[in-house]
Structures are given as structure tokens and as C-alpha cells.
Amino acid sequence: MDDVDFQLSGPATARRIVVAMSGGVDSSVVAALAARTGAETIGVTLQLYDHGEAVGRAGACCAGRDIRDARAVCDRLGIAHYVFDHETRFRESVVDRFADEYLAGRTPIPCVQCNTGPKFTDLLQMARDLGADCLATGHYVRRMAAPNGAELHRGADPARDQSYFLFGTTQDQLDFLRFPLGALPKARVRELATEMGLAVAGKPDSQDICFVPDGDYAGLVKKLRPEADTAGDIVDLAGQKLGEHRGIIPFTVGQRRGLEIGGTAEPLYVVRLDAAAKRVVVGPRAALAVAAARLTDLNRLGPLDGPLSAKVRSMAKPVPARMVGNRLAFDAPEYGVSPGQAAVLYAGDRVLGGGWIAETEAALAAVA
């Protein structure tokens, strides 16, 4: 068995571990590993959204079938399993905000909102109410003990690292959380699930936003906010009309395809969205270059007063940058920086914190 440390002092048999269970292979393995330590282990699942059940499609993390899978794993392990209905809270703090962000011309990241809202805030309180010594999750990040409190580090497997989505974790939360899979590659986690006889060992990973299991996020936004389906103009950087659109929801900064504008000397990209005027502003690739971004709701997990690296999209590579107040300045122009996304700050593998991109500063004054 791999050496998995839940970082708890004293004998495991005197400890109680609550595991956040989604019904997937990762959290199921965490529950099994926790139970094997001899600690009292309790599985907790939040019922957040049941769209996946309604459309009968696998791969949506909050679907009813996933709750049944979590319960089956707990039955197999002989541990308690509780399900808490948080659909209203999830709808208000995640789903409604998702729709409102698109309506405002921003590109949201609902998984971050969920982690910093219902998952960590509510689950941590539940775990504490249950008298737990920690809350363990299946996230691929590492928690490192340090003199001034626990530190958050990237997962050892670069292909699975989820630190970008956890930048909003507070120091108090981090002190109570445990991430036992952070040092393991995903392939090994599946092997462990098979070795421990868990029925979810071959279950596919969730690929969609859980409350949009059919992938049609624009359709959901239009359903929740009918006013979003309003036509407008596609304009160039000078404000000259080049075409029309049927609603700004399908457009994101950096998008090239789907503009349906021909006859231009060079390819055009979405540079920004003017939600108030219902305008999609397009320009050449050079217009996407960003020198700096203003961040809001900055969460600090380490010192931000020196050189660091910043990741502005979940799939992007961290790039050299500096923080000056709430302004993130890139050492070299960065592309694909979109309001509504997160900027996560690192020192090597350590997560220093991050914030939400409120607005950007163009690298070229001519296109600012």
C-alpha cells in the first residue's frame, strides 16, 4: 500500500476523519485509505444539483447516480454515509452567479465558486459539527506542514494538479483539510481502487460542469436569464460595426471561430465584451496582449511582495509576474486573460493565493 499520510497526530484509532465524497474514484479511494488507518471514517455527500440524473448521463459530479455510488462505497467499507441537501445554497451561490457573470460579459469558473462555497465552507462546518479531526478530499494538491501553518502546493502529477481551483482556500480551512492523493498519479489511484475492490474503479472522470451535463452552458444561461439572448453588434477596436451577433453569451475573450466575419486582412479575435452595450469587440491577435490585470477578492496564503508566477487559466502555464497592491503585472505580455477568470499566484510549487480578474490593461496603448 502506498504511504498516504493524513497528517494527524496520535494514534489513528483515536481520530475521526470525514471524507467529502462525490461518488467518483478519487474520493472513494480517500475514504478507503482513511478507513484502513483505523480511524473512524464518515463519508459526507452534498446533493447540489440533479441535472445529470434528469438527462441520464454519466460524468456529472452531482448527479443522483453519483450519490448512490458514494453510498455503495461506504457500505462496502462499513462506514457511515450522510447526504445533505444543499441544492438551494448551490443554486444561489454557484448557478445563479454563473449566469450573472456571463450576463455581465465575464467568463466564470463555477468549480472555484463551489469549492470556496458549498464544498469547503459548508462541508468543513459539517465535519467540525461531527467532531472530526480533519476533512479529507480527493483533490490532487498537496498540503505541506510549515511553522506558520499549512501550505498549499501543486499536486505531484502535473496532468492532474487542481491547485488552480483551490486558490480561494483560507488558511483556517487549509489547517483542517487533508489531500491524501496529492502525491499520487491518477493511474495509481485507479489501481488502488481495484485492489480495494471498489466498484467505481473504472468510472470515468467528470468532464462537464456538473450542473450543465449536456455541455450547453449558453442554453442554461438563456433559460435562467432570458434577457441574455439579446442581439447586438460586433465592432472593431475603433467601434466600427463589422457584423451582428444573436447574444454575447457564446463569446469569450480570445475566441476566433464563430464570429462569421469575412473579408478582413488578418484573423480577428474577441478582445472584450461590452455587456452594457451588447457589443462584441474584436481585433487582431496583438490586441489580446495584456500587460497587467486588476484583481478583486484577493486571498493570501503566502507573501506576495516578491517575484512570483501567475496562472490566468486552468490549462495555462504559470508566467513570471509581480503583485503591486491589487495589480498583477506580467513580466511579458500575456494572452487569453479574461475578466471573470482567476489569477492564481505561485512561488515554485507553493500556492501563494490568488484573486478574480476584474479588468485588464492592454500591452499596447493603441488598443487599451
N, C-alpha and C positions, 0 to 999 in steps of 0.2 A: 504493500500500500504506500502511495506517495506520502511524503512528510507534509501534512497540512496542519498548520498551526492556527488555532482560533485565538491565540494571544490572550488567554485568560490565566490568571494566577491561581495557585492552589489546585487541589485535585479536581479533575473533570466531573467526578461523580457528585461534587457539591455545587455544580454550576447548572444554570438553566439557560439554554440557547433558543431564541426564537428565530425562525428562518422565514424570510419572505419568499413565498412560493407562487410562481406564475403558472405552474403546470408544465414547464419546459425542462429540458435535460439539465441545464445548469443549476437551477435552484433545487432540483430533485437530488442531484449529486451532493450539493451542500448539505441538505437535510440528512442524507445517508451518512456523510462524513461526520456530521455533528453527533448523530446517534451513536456512531461507532466509538466516539471518545468516551462514552459512558455518561455524558451529561444528559440531563432531562431536556428533551428536544420537543419543540412545539412548532408546527407549521401554521402559518397565517397567510391567507389569500384575500386580497381586496377584490370584490366584484365591482369593476369600474364601468364596463361597457360591454354589452352583449350583442353587438352587431355581427361579430363573427359567427355566433350561434345562429342568428337570423338568416344569414346568407349561406350557412352550411359550408364554410370554407375554413380549412386549417391554416395555421400560421398567423392567427390574430391573438395577441398575448392575453387579451382579456375575455375571450370567448368562453361560453359556458362549458364547452368540452374541455377547456384547459383547467377549469376549476375541478371537474371530475377527475382529470389526470392527476392533479395535485393531491386530491383526496385518496386516490388509489395508491399513490406512492406512500403516503402517510400510513395507510392501512398495511401496506407491505412492510413498512419499517416498525410498525407497532407504536406510532407516536400520535399525539393529539393533533387535530387539524381544525382550524376555525376559519370561517368565511365571514367577512364583514362587508355589508352593502355600503359602498361609497359612491354610488352612481351619481347622486345629486352633486356631491362635492367635486367629483371628477368633471362633470359637465360644466360646472361654474368656473372652476379654476384652470381647466385644460381645454375642453372642447370649445366653450364659448370664446375663450381668449384666442384660440387657434383661428376661429372665424373672424374675430375682430381685427387680428393682426393682418390677415390677408386683405380685409376691407380697407385697412389703413395704408396699404401698399407695402407692407413689410413681409418678410419670409420667416414664419415662426418655426420653432423647434419644440413640438409638444412633448417629446420624450424628456427634455430637460425640465419643463414645467411639471411634468408628472413626478419626476424624481425629487424635485425640491418641494413639491406639494404633497399630494396624497401618499406617495410611497414612503418618503423619508420622514416627513413631518408627522403624518398620521400613524404610520407603522411604528415609528420609534416610540411614540406615546403609548401605543398599544403594548409594545414589548415591555416598556417600563411598568405599565399597569399590571402586566402579567408577572412582574418580578424577575424579569430576565437580566442576565449579566451582560448580554450583548444582543444585537440584531445582525444576523448574517444574511448576505445576499449572494446571488450568483454573478455579480458584475466582475468583469475582467479588469480589475485595477488592484493595486497593492497598497495596503496600509502599513506604514513603517513607524515603529515606535521611536520617539525622539524626546530629548529632555524637556522641550517646551510644548509637548503634546504630540499626538499622532500626526503623521504627514501622509498626504495622498500622492501616490506615484502611478505612473503608467503601468498597464498590465505588461507582463513579460513577453507575451505573444503580440507583436505589432499588428497582426491581422485582426486581432480580437480586442485590442485596447479600447476601453469605453470611458476613459478619463474625460474626454470632451463633454460627455453628457452629465458628468457629475461635478462640474466646476462650482456649482452653487451649494455644495455640501458645506455646512458650517463646521467650525472647529468642535463645537459641542456634539454635533451629530457624529463627526469622524471619530471622536473618542469612544463612542458607543458602538459604532458599526464595525463589522468584520467582513472581509472579502477573501475567503479561503481559496478561491480559484485563480487569484491574480498571478500566481507564479506558474500556472499550468497552461499548456496549449490546448485548444479545443479538442483535438483528436484524442488526447489523453483523457479528457473529461468524459467523452463518449465511451472510451474503453472502460473507465471506472463504472459508468452506468451499467454496462453489460456485465462486468464482473460482479456487481452487486445485485444483479437480477432485476433492474428497474425497467418496467415496460416502456418507458419513454426514451430508452437508449437511442433509438433510431428516429426519434421525432424530429421533423425539420425545424430549423430555426425560424423564428418570426421575422418576416421581411417587410411587413407593412406597418404603417401607423395603426395601432390596434383598433382605433375606432373608425378607420377607413379601410376595412379589409379588402374592398374591391379596388383600391388604389385611386378612386375617383374623388380626390380631395376637393376639386373645384365644384363638383356636384354637391358635396356635403355643405360647402360654404354657401352656395346658392340656396340650398334648402333652408339653412339656418338664417341666412341674411339675404333675402330676395333682392334687396336693393343693390347687391353686389353685381348683379347681372345687368349692368348699365353700359351701353356703348359709349365710345369716346374716340379721340384722335390719337394717332401715332405721329409724333413730331420729332424733328431733328433737334440738335443742341441749340439751335437758334430759334426754335419754336415754330419752324415752318412745317405745315402739315404734309405728311408723306402717305398717309393711309388712315384706316379706321380699324377699331377693334370692337369686339362684342362684349367686353368686360375685362377688367385688369387682373382678375383672379388667376388665369392661367400663366401669367407672365412673371418671370423672376429676373433679377439683375444678372447679367452675363449671358442670358438666353440669346441664341442666334436663330434657331429654327422656329417656324410658326409665325413669323412676322408678316409673311405674304406681301413683301415689298420688293419689287424688282427694279431693274434699271439703274442701280447705284454703282458708282465706280469701285467701291470696296464693300466687303461684308459689313452688315450692321448688327449691333448687339443692343440689348436692353441695358441702358445706362442707369436709369432710375424710373421710379413710378410716382407720378403725381396724383395721388388718390383724390385730393380735393377737386382737381380739375378733370379727373377721369382721363388723364393723359399718360401714354407710354412714351417715354423719351428714349430715343435710340441714337447711336453714334458709332464711330469706328472703334476697334479694339483698344486703341490708345486712350480712349475716353474712360475705359474701365479702370485704369491705373489709379490706385488710391495711395495717398501719402500718409494719411492718419485717419483715425476714427474716434468719435466721442462715445464713451461707454457709460451706461447707466447701471444702477443696482450692482455696483462692484462688490464682489465677495473676495475677501483676502484670506488666504491660507498660508501666506509666507510674505517675505519682504519684496516690494515692488519697486525699490529705489535704485536698481542697477540694470545692467543688460539682462535681457530675458528673451524668450522666444514666444511667439503668439500663433495660435491656430484659429483661423477665422471660419473654417467649415469643417464638418466632421471628417471628411475624406482628404482634407488638405494637409500638407506638411507644415510643421511649425517653422516660422521665419523669424530672423532677428528683429527685435523691436525694443522700445523703451516706453515706460509709462511716465507721463508728466501730469500730475493731478488725475483727471478722468480722461485724459487724451492719450491714446495709443498711437505712437509714431513708429512707422516701419522704417527700417534701415534702407530698404529699397522698395520701389513701388510694388504694391500687392494688388492682385487681381481677384475678382469674384468676392469682394467684400460687400455684403448686403445688409441693410438695416433689418433688424429683427432676428438676425443670426447672433450667435455668441462668439466672443473672442476669449479664448482660454489661454492662460499665461503659464509658462513653464520655465523652470531652471533645470536643464537636463531632463531627467525623467520625473522630477517633482512638479506637482501642480501647485502653482502659487495662488491660483484663484482665477477670476475672470469676470466678465460683465456682458451686458447686452449692447449690441451695436445700434446706437440711436441715429447717427448720421456719419457721413464720410466726407473727407476732404480730398478733392481730386489732385492728382500729382501734377497735372498741367493746369496752370492758372486759366488758360484759354477755355477749358471745359469745366471749370469749377461751378 
